[in-house]
Amino acid sequence: MGFVSVLGYAHELVRRRLRPGEAAVDATAGGGNDTLLLAQLVGRTGRVIAFDIQQAALEQTGRKLTEAGISWVQAELGEAVGVGIVGRCEAPCRLVPASHAEMGRAVGLAEGRPVGAVMFNLGYLPGADADQTIVTCPESTLPAMEAALRLLRPGGVLTAVLYPGHPGGAEEAAAVDAWAAGLPQAEARCCFTGFITRRPRRRI
């Protein structure tokens, strides 16, 4: 029997913590795998807010949700926080064309629900047709993680899967590691997992 992937481990951590009816945030929608998992876990009464600066990523995520029978809307953050059509919409997922650096503004989209999980899958959008020169970076990722901690309810979970193999990835991974290591123990418990038998490709 093989080892679970780091991404699979992140999913397992979220399954253990996130509750039906809560809100959850996918900081980097990408291909939509994390968004789909979160939507399945919170159910129709919950809310999922998924961020991505690339419209192609939001379109992929939307297709994945539609194929799974999960309704969604694309929500502009400036219009959606506090008021507007999205506030009256029953679709459980909101796809937001914005950077994860805007994480702090997601509380309005949660519509009063406690935020039980925030997931980061950093790096670039995979796929042959994707623009892989667009990558996440510490300048936006670290503020997003700070905001995620403020959003999370007590006992909630934040996961970050890092890919240090691309240009800038190792620097981002080191920055996230240092940020997590510096968190007060009373505020958060942090763990790291990876494979030591080869150059690590994924870390959490």
C-alpha positions, 0 to 999 in steps of 0.5 A: 500500500502506497503513501497518501499524497500530501494533497490527499493528506490536506484533504483528509485534514479538512474532512476531519474539521469542516462541518456541513453548513459552515463556510470554507475558502479555497484561496487558489481555485486552480483546477477546482479540486479543492473547491469541489471537496469543500463544496461537498463537505459544507453541503447546500446550506454551506458556502464556499468562496474560491479565489483566483486571478485567472479567469481560466481557473475559475472556468475550470472550477465552474465546470467541475462544480457543474459536472458534480451537480453543484450550483455556483455564481461568479461574484465580484468582491466589491459588489458581493460583500454585505449587499447585493444579488449574491447575498440573496443567492442560494448557490453554495459556491462563489467564484471570485476573480481576485487575488487571495490577498483579498482574503480578509474581505471574504467574511461578507461572502460567508454570510454569517457562517463560521469559516471552518477551513481555508485551503491553499494550493500554491504555485501555478495553474497546471495544464498544457494551455495554462500560463505557467508564468503566473505564479503565487508569491510570498508578497500576496500569500503571507497576507492571505494566510494572516487573513485566513487565521483571522477568518477561521473559527476556533478549531478550524484548519488551514492547509497549504500545499507548496510546490518548490520546483518552479522558479520562485517556488522554493522561496515561497515555500521557505517564506511560508515555513518561516511564517508558520514556525513563528506563529504562537503555539496558543494561536495555532498548531502547525505541522509539516509533511513531505518525502525525504527520499527525494527532492520534495515536490509537495509540502504542507 
